[in-house]
Amino acid sequence: METLIRLQKLISQFGYTSRRKAEILIKEGKVRINGVIQRELGIKIPKTSLIEIEGKIINRPIQKIYLLINKPPGYICSRRDPFGRSLIYDLIDKKYKKHGLFLVGRLDYMSEGLLLLTNDGFFANKIMHPSSGIIKKYEVLTAKNIPYKSIDDWKNGVYIKGVKYKIVDITRVSSVIAVISLIEGKNREIRKLFEHIGLPLKKLKRIAIGPIEMGDLPIGGCRELFKDEIQRLFEIANT
C-alpha cells in the first residue's frame, strides 16, 4: 500500500516552502492536487500525486497533455459511475491514462460536442475562469420554433430561481436551430434557459471553445491540440 503523507509536509519536503507557509497557500486555494484545488489542512495524499502551487508543478516534471474529445451523448463526465453509464475517460487512448488528465469544464449526460482534457492545471484554470473572456459556443436544436425576439433579452441577463444567467449572443441558423455564445457557462445553463420559456431541447452540442473547433473529428474521437491552438487560447486568456 502506498504511504500517505500530509500535504503541507510533502510541500516542505520538496523544498518549495515551510510547512507554515504551505498551510497558508492551501487555505488561500493556491494548491492543486492532480488538478483539483485543495483547501483542507492535514489531508494525507500519496507522494506520487501531482502537486501544483500557483500553476507551477513542484514535485516532478511531466509531459503536458492537451486533448480534444468529441463527446457523444449518453456519456458521463466522470472517472466512475455507480449506475454503469459510459464514461468520457473510456474514449481516451491508453497511452494518455498514466498522465493524470482531468476535464476542463464539463458537458451533461445527454449533451455532446467539444471537451478539453489536460494535466496542466494552470492552463485549465485560465480556460475555465470567466475573467479569461473565452467564449464557448453551443448549437441547440429545439422541439418548436425559437422565439428569437424574446430570448434576445438573455444578453442582458435573466434570473431563474434567484440565479442570474446571461449569454453573450444568439445566432439564428433556422427556426429551430441556433448557436448560443457564453463566457461563464453555469451548470446546465442553456437547458435551464430554454426550460424557463417552456421550450425543450432535442439536442445540445458544444461546437467551439474560443478558437478551438471540432473540425472533422468524428463523434467519440480524440486528438491532441496543436501547439498553435494552445497558444491562441493563452493569448485570448491573457488579453
N, C-alpha and C positions, 0 to 999 in steps of 0.2 A: 504494500500500500504506500502511495506517495505521501511524504511528510508534508504537513500543512504548517505554514509559518504566518505569524501576524503580519499584516500588510505594512504597518509603519516600520517594523523591524526589518522586513525584507528590503524596503526602500533604503533604509540606512545601510544595510549590508552591501547593497550595490554601490554605495558611496555617493548617492545623489545629494542627501542632506541628513540632518539629525532626525531622530525619532520624533522629537518635539515639533520640529518644523514640518515633518511628514504628516503629523496629525492635523496641523493647520491646513495644509494643502488638501487633505482628504475632506475636512469639514467644508472647505470652500468649493468643493466639487471639481477640483483640478486634476484628480487622479482617475484614470480609467483602467479597468481590468478586463482584458480581452474585448476592448472596445466599449465597455459599459461603465458609466460614471459610478464610482463607489464612494459613498459618504459615511459608511459605517465604520466607526473606530473599533479596532480589536478583531476585525474579521480575519479569519485564517484562510490562506489560499495556497495552492501548490506553487513551488518555487519556479515551475516551468510556465506559469501564467505570463501573459504579455502585459507589462505594466507601462502605461504612458502617463507622463505628467506634463500638462500644458502642451499636448501634441507631440512630445518627444519620448521615444521609446528608451527606457533607461536600463533595461536588463539584457537585451540581446539585439543584434542586427537581424532584420528579417527582410525577405523579399516582399516588397509591397505589391499586392494584387488588386486589380480593379476589374470587376466583371459586370457585364450587362446580360440580363436574362429576359427573355420574352415569356412572361408568366402566363400559363394557361389558366382559364377559370377552373375552380374546383381544387386549387392548391392553397395550402395554408402557409403563411409566412412565419414558420416556427421550426425548431430543430426536432420537436417531438409533438405528438398529438394523441391524447388518451382515446380518441374516437377512431383512430386508424386512418385518418384522411391523408391524402397525398401531401408531401412536404416540399417546399421550394428547394430545400437543400438536396433533394433526390435528383434534381436536374443538373447538379454541378458534377463535373468530371472528378474522378477520384484523386487525380493529381493535385487538385486545389484544396482538398478537405483537411490536409495537415497544416494549412496556413491560418487557421482561426478566423475565417471570414464571417462577417456579420452584415446584416441588411442596413442599407442607407435609406431609411423610410420603409413603409410597408404598403401593401395593397390588400384589401379584404378578400375573403374566401372566393367570392364569385367574380371579383374584378380581375382584369388581365392587363398585360402590357409590360411596359418598361420597368425593370427593377435593377438597382445597383447593389453590388456586394463588394466589400473590401476588408482589408485588415489594417487599413490606415485610419486611425481614429481622428487625426487632425483633418483629413480630407472629408470624412463622414460628417464631422461637426460643421465644417464650412458649408457643405452642401445642404444640410438639413436646417440650419438655423435661418429663421426668417430675415435676419439682417443681411444675409448674403444677397437677397433680391433675386435669387434664381427662380425663374418661372417654370412651373410644371404644367403641362398641357394634357387634357383628358378629352377623349372623344366619347360622347354619350349617344345612345340610341334609345329613344323613348317609345312608350306604348301608344301615345297620342301626339297630336300636333303640339309643338313647343310654343308657348305664348311669349314670344321674344320681347315684346314691348314691356310686359310686366316684370320679367325676370332681369331686365336691364338694370333695375334698381339694386340688384345684388352687388353691383360695382360700388355702391355707396354703403353696403353692409346691411344685413338683416339679422334680427335676433330670433333665435329658436330656443325655447326653454331657458332663456337667460344667457345664452351663449351667442356671441356675435360671429357671423360667418360673412366673409367678403371675398369676392372674386376680382381678378384683375380685368378680365374681358370675357366676352362670349362671342364666338364667331359662328354665323349661320352657315350650315352646309346644305341642309334641306329642311323640310317641315318637321322632320323627326330626328335629325342628326345635327349635333352642334359640337363645337370644341370649346371647352371651358379652360381658362387660364387662371392658375392660383400661384401664390407665393408660399403661404404658410401651410395650407393643407391639413386641417384638423381631422381627427378620426371620422371617417365616413362622411366627410363634409358635403361632397357633391350629392350623395344619396339622400342625405338629410334635407338639403335644399330642395330637391325635386319632390321628396315625400311631403315637404311642407306645403307645396302647392297641389298635392294630390296627383302627381304625375310620376308613376313608377318607371324605373329604368329597365330596359330589356338588356342593355349592355353598357359596361363602363370600362374603358380602356385608356391607360396612360400611354401617350404617344411620344412625349418628349420631357426631358429634364434639362432645362437650359438649352445648349446647342446639341445635346445628345439625342439622337433619334434612333428608332428601331431599324430603319433601313430594310433590308431583305432578310433579316434574321427570322427564321421560322418560329412558330409557336412552340414553346418548350426548349428553344435553342439558347445557347450560352456562348459568349465570346468575351475576350479581354478588350478593355477600352484601349484605343490608340493613344499614343503619347500626346498628340495634338488635342484630342478630346479632353484629356485630363488637364492639360494646360489651359484650355479655354474655360473650363469650369472654374479653375482657380482664379483666372483673370477676372471673370464676372463677379466672383465672390469677394474679391479684394478691391473692387472699384467703389 
